[in-house]
Amino acid sequence: MIVGIYATLGVFLIIASRHPLEHLSLIWFTVWSSLVHGGIMAIQSFELPENHGHLLGDVPALLIVAVVLAVLTPRGEHARAAGGRI
């Protein structure tokens, strides 16, 4: 199920990447949901030994996605100077 959700989100993020200023809510939803999902997975990975592998794969991947999107998302003067389109 989660693969289907992330695949769908990925398609919409690719579409949003053409005009990111018009899709800021989707981009920031992805940033924050990735941080929350990664945080929850990190906490839960300590509960059962078979979940420790998430600390090496899924958790860092989610955090990297969140950080990269947050850094690349236009905001402030750069976003206003672009006039709504990049």
N, C-alpha and C positions, 0 to 999 in steps of 0.2 A: 504494500500500500504506500509506504513512504517513498519508494522509488517512483511510483506514478505521480505523486504530489510534487516531488522535486523535478521530475522531467517536465511536467506542465509548467511549473514556475520558471524553469530554465528557458522554455520556449517564449514565455511572456517577457522575460528579462532580455532575451535577444531582440525581440521586437522593440522593447523600451530603450535599448541601447542606441537606436537610431535618433531618438529625440529624448534624451534623459530628463530634461527639465520639464517635459510634459508628463513624466511618469515617476516623479520623485516619491510619491507615496508607495508605489510598488517596490522601488529600489530600497527605501528605508525600511519597509516591512521585511524585506529579505535580510537586510543587515541585522535588525533587531531579533527577528525570529531565528536566525542562525546563531546569534549570541546566546539566546535563551535555550535553544535546542542543545547547543554545545555544552552549556553550563549544566543543564539537567543530566545530559549523558555523562558528563564528568563525575557528577555526584553519584549517579546510579552505578557507575562502573566500579566503585569501591564496595558495593554491596555484595556482589557475587564474583567469585574468582574468574568465571568464564566471560565476564564483561570487561576485564582489564584491557583487552585488546583495543577497545574503543578509545582508550587514552592515546594510543599510538596512531590511530587511523582516522576515525570519524570525528573525534573532538578537534584535533588540529585542523582538519579539512574545513569544518564548519567555521572555526575561528578565522582561518585564512580567507575564506569567502567573505565573511563579514568585514574584515579589515580592508581587503582590496576594494570591495564595493564602496565602503565609506570613504576611502582615500580618493577614489576616482570619481565620485559623485560631485558634480559641480555645485558650488554654493557661494554665497557671499557676492563680492564684487565681480568675480568671474562669471557667475550665473547671470547677474543683472546685465553685464556687458554683452553677453551672448544674445540678449534680446529674446530669450525663450526658446532658442534653437541652437543646437550645437551640431 
